[in-house]
Amino acid sequence: MNRTYQKLKLIVLHFAAWVGILSIVILLFYSANKNNSGTAYPDLKIYQHLSITVFTLAVVFYVYYYLLIPRLLYLKRFIVFVLISLLQAALFVEGMNLYFKYMNKPGILTNVQIRPPDMRPPPPSKNGIPLNAPGNLGIHPPPIDFPAGANRSPMLPYSVTLLPFLMVITASIALKYINDGDYRESQLKEQKMAALSSELQFLKSQISPHFLFNVLNNLTYHARKNTEMLEPSLQKLSSLLRYMLYDTNEEKVLLDKEIKYLEDYVGLREIRHQDVKITTNFFNDYDNLQIAPMLLIPFVENAFKHASGFIDGDRFIVIELLTNHQYLTFSVTNKYTQNKIEPIDNASGIGLANVKKRLELLYPANHYLSIQKGEEVFSIFLQIKLSYS
């Protein structure tokens, strides 16, 4: 439906453009052939001639636009293109001159009288002396000078035949290249957006199995060690799954929902990792801020993964989220050990690489990410410019 509308709109615009060109030509001709009293000497045959000329030029324009340019010029068949153009130019000039001869035949132009070619137009009237006083011949102001005679073949100047033809060809080539360039650019953008959408869907599909893997491990731990904690854990899991199933299909979700998701996730991990000091500070004072769903969770998962494996010293995780107008500031800091050999976990390896890629796709010029790895402290700092719903 949208494509049909665009085609119809294009047809209307082109039609209006040619009507405008014809109107300007007729107006200029009409203004140039007024007498001193402001009265013109119109002749329908003359306006018919102008209309046919503009119509012929329009045909030439679209022959080049839809046939010659794409089939010859785009394929670099320059010699054939030039030869056909020369032939069409000769045919156009000759055709206009043949029609001009026809227009010069006696009786064709009913309202325009042709004066002899050797007659000079009389001077304008002075002191009330009429223009058609004795000694003056012809109709004034001077009628259109069609220089035809018994021994003379009428010939239009190249300025009214060849020059308009060349201008129309130039306009056709320019417009074709511009329109096709815009079309190719729009196609590339659509392909790029489709590729980005597919890539985002793939990245999002990687998050859910990884997250569920961690949560199910937590629930298994609760079932074995502390059955009293199993019910609240299941309630939190239900809330998390509801968010993942119904909200993450959208491109953007309310920031408050993402914060609730983080709180429930931290709550689940907090039950198991009671030996880790967990500090959270989530503050959002703007109800209509939006964010890409499940964008922040990989940073939190990464913190629990490394902090829970720390052997020596106090273990801690600090998670902060603050908003200031459209700007979200998110930081995660955790303690880790460089000496500890981490087990190879292909599932967990997608975390930070995944979120970096999503940030580049979703917020290419509207985010800042800093990842710092010290001797015993790992920290991330993220700032994103969000949008309002």
C-alpha positions as CSV (number, residue, x, y, z in Angstrom):
1,M,0.0,0.0,0.0
2,N,2.8,2.4,0.9
3,R,4.7,1.6,-2.3
4,T,1.6,2.2,-4.4
5,Y,1.1,5.5,-2.7
6,Q,4.7,6.5,-3.4
7,K,4.3,5.7,-7.1
8,L,1.0,7.6,-7.4
9,K,2.7,10.6,-5.6
10,L,5.6,10.5,-8.1
11,I,3.2,10.5,-11.1
12,V,1.3,13.4,-9.7
13,L,4.5,15.4,-9.1
14,H,5.9,14.7,-12.6
15,F,2.6,15.7,-14.2
16,A,2.5,18.9,-12.1
17,A,6.1,19.7,-13.2
18,W,5.3,19.4,-16.9
19,V,2.1,21.4,-16.6
20,G,4.1,24.1,-14.8
21,I,6.7,24.1,-17.6
22,L,4.0,24.4,-20.2
23,S,2.2,27.2,-18.2
24,I,5.5,29.2,-18.0
25,V,6.1,28.8,-21.7
26,I,2.6,30.0,-22.6
27,L,2.8,32.9,-20.2
28,L,6.1,34.1,-21.6
29,F,4.7,33.8,-25.1
30,Y,1.5,35.7,-24.2
31,S,3.4,38.4,-22.4
32,A,5.8,38.9,-25.3
33,N,3.0,39.4,-27.8
34,K,0.9,42.1,-26.2
35,N,0.1,45.4,-28.0
36,N,0.5,48.7,-26.3
37,S,-3.0,48.7,-24.9
38,G,-2.3,45.4,-23.1
39,T,-4.3,43.3,-25.4
40,A,-2.7,40.1,-26.8
41,Y,-3.4,38.4,-30.1
42,P,-3.8,34.8,-29.0
43,D,-4.1,32.0,-31.6
44,L,-5.1,28.5,-30.5
45,K,-2.8,27.0,-33.1
46,I,0.2,28.8,-31.6
47,Y,-0.7,27.4,-28.1
48,Q,-1.3,24.0,-29.7
49,H,2.2,24.2,-31.2
50,L,3.7,25.1,-27.8
51,S,1.8,22.2,-26.1
52,I,3.0,19.7,-28.7
53,T,6.6,20.9,-28.3
54,V,6.5,20.5,-24.5
55,F,4.8,17.1,-24.8
56,T,7.5,15.9,-27.2
57,L,10.2,17.0,-24.9
58,A,8.4,15.1,-22.0
59,V,8.5,11.9,-24.2
60,V,12.2,12.4,-24.9
61,F,12.8,12.9,-21.1
62,Y,11.1,9.6,-20.2
63,V,12.6,7.6,-23.1
64,Y,16.0,8.5,-21.7
65,Y,15.0,8.1,-18.1
66,Y,13.5,4.6,-18.3
67,L,15.2,3.1,-21.4
68,L,18.4,4.7,-22.7
69,I,20.1,5.6,-19.4
70,P,19.6,2.2,-17.6
71,R,20.1,0.1,-20.7
72,L,23.0,2.0,-22.3
73,L,24.6,4.5,-20.0
74,Y,24.6,2.3,-16.9
75,L,26.1,-0.5,-18.9
76,K,28.8,1.8,-20.3
77,R,27.7,1.5,-23.9
78,F,28.7,5.1,-24.5
79,I,29.2,4.9,-28.2
80,V,25.7,3.5,-28.8
81,F,24.3,6.0,-26.4
82,V,25.9,9.0,-28.2
83,L,24.9,7.7,-31.7
84,I,21.2,7.3,-30.6
85,S,21.3,10.7,-29.0
86,L,22.6,12.3,-32.2
87,L,19.9,10.5,-34.2
88,Q,17.2,11.6,-31.8
89,A,18.4,15.2,-31.8
90,A,18.4,15.3,-35.6
91,L,14.9,13.8,-35.7
92,F,13.6,16.2,-33.1
93,V,15.0,19.3,-34.9
94,E,13.7,18.1,-38.2
95,G,10.3,17.2,-36.7
96,M,9.9,20.6,-35.1
97,N,10.9,22.3,-38.4
98,L,8.4,20.3,-40.4
99,Y,5.7,21.2,-38.0
100,F,6.8,24.8,-38.2
101,K,6.4,24.7,-42.0
102,Y,2.9,23.4,-41.5
103,M,2.1,26.2,-39.1
104,N,3.3,28.7,-41.7
105,K,0.9,27.6,-44.4
106,P,-1.7,30.2,-45.4
107,G,-4.9,29.8,-43.3
108,I,-3.3,27.8,-40.5
109,L,-2.7,30.8,-38.2
110,T,-6.0,32.6,-38.2
111,N,-5.3,35.4,-35.9
112,V,-1.7,36.2,-36.7
113,Q,-0.8,38.0,-39.8
114,I,2.6,37.5,-41.3
115,R,4.2,40.7,-42.6
116,P,6.6,40.6,-45.6
117,P,10.1,39.8,-44.5
118,D,11.5,43.1,-45.9
119,M,9.0,45.3,-44.0
120,R,10.1,47.0,-40.8
121,P,7.6,47.5,-38.0
122,P,6.2,51.0,-37.8
123,P,7.1,53.3,-34.9
124,P,4.8,53.5,-31.9
125,S,2.0,56.1,-32.0
126,K,2.6,59.7,-30.9
127,N,0.2,62.5,-30.0
128,G,-2.8,60.3,-30.5
129,I,-1.9,59.3,-34.1
130,P,-3.2,55.7,-34.5
131,L,-0.8,53.0,-35.3
132,N,-2.8,51.9,-38.4
133,A,-2.6,55.3,-40.0
134,P,-2.0,55.3,-43.8
135,G,1.4,54.2,-44.7
136,N,1.6,51.6,-41.9
137,L,1.0,48.0,-42.8
138,G,0.4,45.0,-40.6
139,I,-1.0,44.3,-37.1
140,H,0.7,45.9,-34.1
141,P,2.5,45.1,-32.0
142,P,4.5,43.2,-34.5
143,P,3.1,39.7,-34.9
144,I,5.2,36.6,-34.6
145,D,7.8,36.7,-37.3
146,F,7.6,33.5,-39.2
147,P,10.1,34.2,-42.0
148,A,8.4,32.1,-44.7
149,G,8.1,33.1,-48.2
150,A,7.7,31.7,-51.7
151,N,11.4,31.2,-52.2
152,R,12.3,30.6,-48.5
153,S,12.0,27.5,-46.3
154,P,11.1,28.4,-42.7
155,M,13.7,27.2,-40.2
156,L,13.5,27.4,-36.4
157,P,16.6,28.6,-34.6
158,Y,18.6,26.0,-32.7
159,S,17.9,27.9,-29.5
160,V,14.3,26.7,-29.7
161,T,14.9,23.2,-31.0
162,L,18.3,21.7,-30.2
163,L,19.0,23.6,-26.9
164,P,15.7,22.5,-25.2
165,F,16.4,19.0,-26.4
166,L,19.9,19.0,-24.8
167,M,18.6,20.5,-21.6
168,V,15.9,17.8,-21.3
169,I,18.5,15.1,-21.8
170,T,20.8,16.6,-19.2
171,A,17.9,16.9,-16.8
172,S,16.9,13.3,-17.4
173,I,20.4,12.0,-16.8
174,A,20.9,14.1,-13.6
175,L,17.5,13.2,-12.1
176,K,18.0,9.5,-13.0
177,Y,21.4,9.3,-11.2
178,I,20.2,11.2,-8.2
179,N,17.0,9.1,-7.8
180,D,18.9,5.8,-8.3
181,G,21.6,6.9,-5.9
182,D,18.9,7.7,-3.3
183,Y,17.2,4.4,-3.9
184,R,20.4,2.4,-3.6
185,E,21.2,4.3,-0.3
186,S,17.7,3.6,1.1
187,Q,18.1,-0.1,0.1
188,L,21.5,-0.3,1.8
189,K,19.9,1.3,4.9
190,E,17.1,-1.2,4.9
191,Q,19.5,-4.1,4.5
192,K,21.7,-2.8,7.3
193,M,18.7,-2.3,9.6
194,A,17.5,-5.8,8.8
195,A,20.9,-7.2,9.5
196,L,21.1,-5.3,12.8
197,S,17.7,-6.5,13.8
198,S,18.6,-10.1,13.1
199,E,21.9,-9.6,15.0
200,L,20.1,-8.1,18.0
201,Q,17.6,-10.9,18.1
202,F,20.5,-13.4,18.1
203,L,22.2,-11.6,20.9
204,K,19.0,-11.5,22.9
205,S,18.4,-15.2,22.4
206,Q,21.9,-15.8,23.8
207,I,21.0,-14.1,27.1
208,S,18.0,-16.1,28.1
209,P,19.6,-19.6,28.2
210,H,22.6,-18.3,30.0
211,F,20.5,-16.6,32.7
212,L,18.2,-19.6,33.2
213,F,21.3,-21.8,33.6
214,N,22.5,-19.7,36.5
215,V,19.0,-19.4,38.1
216,L,18.3,-23.1,37.9
217,N,21.6,-23.8,39.6
218,N,20.5,-21.4,42.4
219,L,17.2,-23.2,42.8
220,T,18.9,-26.6,42.9
221,Y,21.1,-25.3,45.7
222,H,18.0,-24.0,47.7
223,A,16.2,-27.4,47.2
224,R,19.2,-29.2,48.7
225,K,20.3,-26.8,51.5
226,N,17.4,-24.6,52.5
227,T,13.8,-25.5,51.5
228,E,12.4,-22.5,53.3
229,M,14.1,-20.2,50.7
230,L,12.8,-22.2,47.8
231,E,9.3,-20.6,47.7
232,P,10.5,-16.9,47.6
233,S,13.1,-17.9,45.1
234,L,10.4,-19.4,42.8
235,Q,8.4,-16.2,43.2
236,K,11.3,-14.1,42.1
237,L,12.0,-16.6,39.2
238,S,8.3,-16.3,38.1
239,S,8.7,-12.5,38.0
240,L,11.9,-12.7,36.0
241,L,10.4,-15.2,33.5
242,R,7.3,-13.0,33.1
243,Y,9.6,-10.1,32.2
244,M,11.7,-12.1,29.8
245,L,8.7,-13.7,28.0
246,Y,6.4,-10.7,27.7
247,D,8.6,-7.5,27.8
248,T,11.9,-8.4,26.1
249,N,10.2,-8.8,22.7
250,E,9.9,-5.0,22.6
251,E,12.7,-2.8,21.4
252,K,12.5,-0.6,24.5
253,V,11.0,-1.1,27.9
254,L,10.4,1.2,30.8
255,L,13.6,1.6,32.9
256,D,11.6,0.8,36.1
257,K,10.9,-2.7,34.7
258,E,14.5,-3.2,34.0
259,I,15.4,-2.1,37.5
260,K,12.8,-4.5,39.0
261,Y,14.3,-7.3,36.9
262,L,17.8,-6.5,38.3
263,E,16.4,-6.4,41.9
264,D,14.8,-9.8,41.6
265,Y,17.9,-11.3,40.0
266,V,20.2,-9.9,42.8
267,G,17.7,-11.2,45.3
268,L,18.0,-14.7,43.9
269,R,21.8,-14.6,43.9
270,E,21.8,-13.0,47.4
271,I,20.0,-16.0,48.9
272,R,22.8,-18.3,47.8
273,H,25.8,-16.1,48.2
274,Q,25.3,-15.0,51.7
275,D,29.0,-14.8,52.3
276,V,29.3,-12.0,49.7
277,K,28.6,-8.5,50.8
278,I,26.2,-7.1,48.2
279,T,25.3,-3.4,48.1
280,T,22.8,-2.0,45.7
281,N,21.5,1.5,45.0
282,F,18.9,1.9,42.3
283,F,17.4,5.4,42.0
284,N,15.2,6.5,39.1
285,D,13.1,9.6,39.4
286,Y,11.8,9.6,35.8
287,D,8.8,7.3,35.1
288,N,8.9,7.4,31.3
289,L,12.5,6.7,30.6
290,Q,13.1,3.7,28.3
291,I,15.9,1.3,27.8
292,A,16.7,-1.8,25.7
293,P,15.6,-4.9,27.7
294,M,18.1,-7.0,29.5
295,L,21.0,-4.7,28.6
296,L,22.5,-4.4,32.1
297,I,22.2,-7.9,33.4
298,P,25.4,-9.2,31.9
299,F,27.5,-6.8,34.0
300,V,25.7,-8.1,37.2
301,E,26.1,-11.7,36.1
302,N,29.8,-11.2,35.5
303,A,30.2,-9.6,39.0
304,F,28.6,-12.6,40.7
305,K,30.6,-15.0,38.7
306,H,34.0,-13.6,39.7
307,A,33.1,-12.4,43.3
308,S,31.7,-15.8,44.3
309,G,34.9,-17.5,43.2
310,F,37.1,-15.2,45.3
311,I,39.0,-17.2,48.0
312,D,41.1,-14.9,50.0
313,G,39.8,-11.8,51.8
314,D,36.4,-10.1,51.9
315,R,34.1,-10.5,48.9
316,F,31.9,-7.7,47.8
317,I,29.7,-6.5,45.0
318,V,28.5,-2.9,44.6
319,I,25.8,-2.1,42.1
320,E,24.6,1.5,41.5
321,L,22.1,2.9,39.0
322,L,21.2,6.6,38.9
323,T,19.4,8.8,36.4
324,N,19.7,12.5,35.6
325,H,17.1,13.6,33.1
326,Q,17.8,11.4,30.0
327,Y,21.2,10.1,31.2
328,L,21.6,6.7,33.0
329,T,24.7,6.1,35.0
330,F,25.3,2.4,35.9
331,S,28.3,1.0,37.7
332,V,29.3,-2.4,39.0
333,T,32.3,-3.1,41.2
334,N,33.4,-6.5,42.6
335,K,36.4,-8.1,44.1
336,Y,38.2,-10.9,42.3
337,T,41.5,-12.7,42.3
338,Q,44.0,-12.8,39.5
339,N,45.7,-16.0,40.8
340,K,42.5,-18.0,40.6
341,I,42.2,-20.2,37.4
342,E,38.7,-19.7,36.0
343,P,37.0,-22.7,34.6
344,I,36.2,-22.6,30.9
345,D,32.5,-21.8,30.6
346,N,31.4,-21.2,27.0
347,A,27.9,-20.1,28.2
348,S,29.2,-17.4,30.5
349,G,31.7,-16.2,28.0
350,I,29.1,-14.4,26.0
351,G,28.3,-11.8,28.7
352,L,30.5,-8.8,28.3
353,A,31.2,-9.3,24.6
354,N,27.4,-9.5,24.1
355,V,26.6,-6.3,25.9
356,K,29.4,-4.4,24.2
357,K,28.0,-5.4,20.8
358,R,24.4,-4.5,21.8
359,L,25.5,-1.1,23.0
360,E,27.3,-0.5,19.7
361,L,24.1,-1.4,17.8
362,L,21.5,0.3,19.9
363,Y,23.3,3.3,21.2
364,P,26.2,3.9,18.8
365,A,26.8,7.6,19.6
366,N,24.9,7.8,22.9
367,H,26.9,5.6,25.3
368,Y,30.2,5.5,27.2
369,L,31.5,2.3,28.6
370,S,34.7,2.0,30.7
371,I,35.9,-1.4,32.0
372,Q,38.7,-1.3,34.6
373,K,40.6,-4.4,35.9
374,G,42.8,-3.6,38.9
375,E,44.8,-5.9,41.1
376,E,41.8,-7.2,43.0
377,V,38.9,-5.0,41.9
378,F,37.0,-5.3,38.7
379,S,34.7,-2.3,37.8
380,I,32.6,-1.2,34.9
381,F,31.1,2.3,34.4
382,L,28.4,2.8,31.8
383,Q,26.6,6.0,30.8
384,I,23.7,6.0,28.3
385,K,21.5,8.7,26.9
386,L,18.0,7.2,27.0
387,S,14.8,8.2,25.3
388,Y,11.4,9.0,26.7
389,S,8.3,7.0,26.0
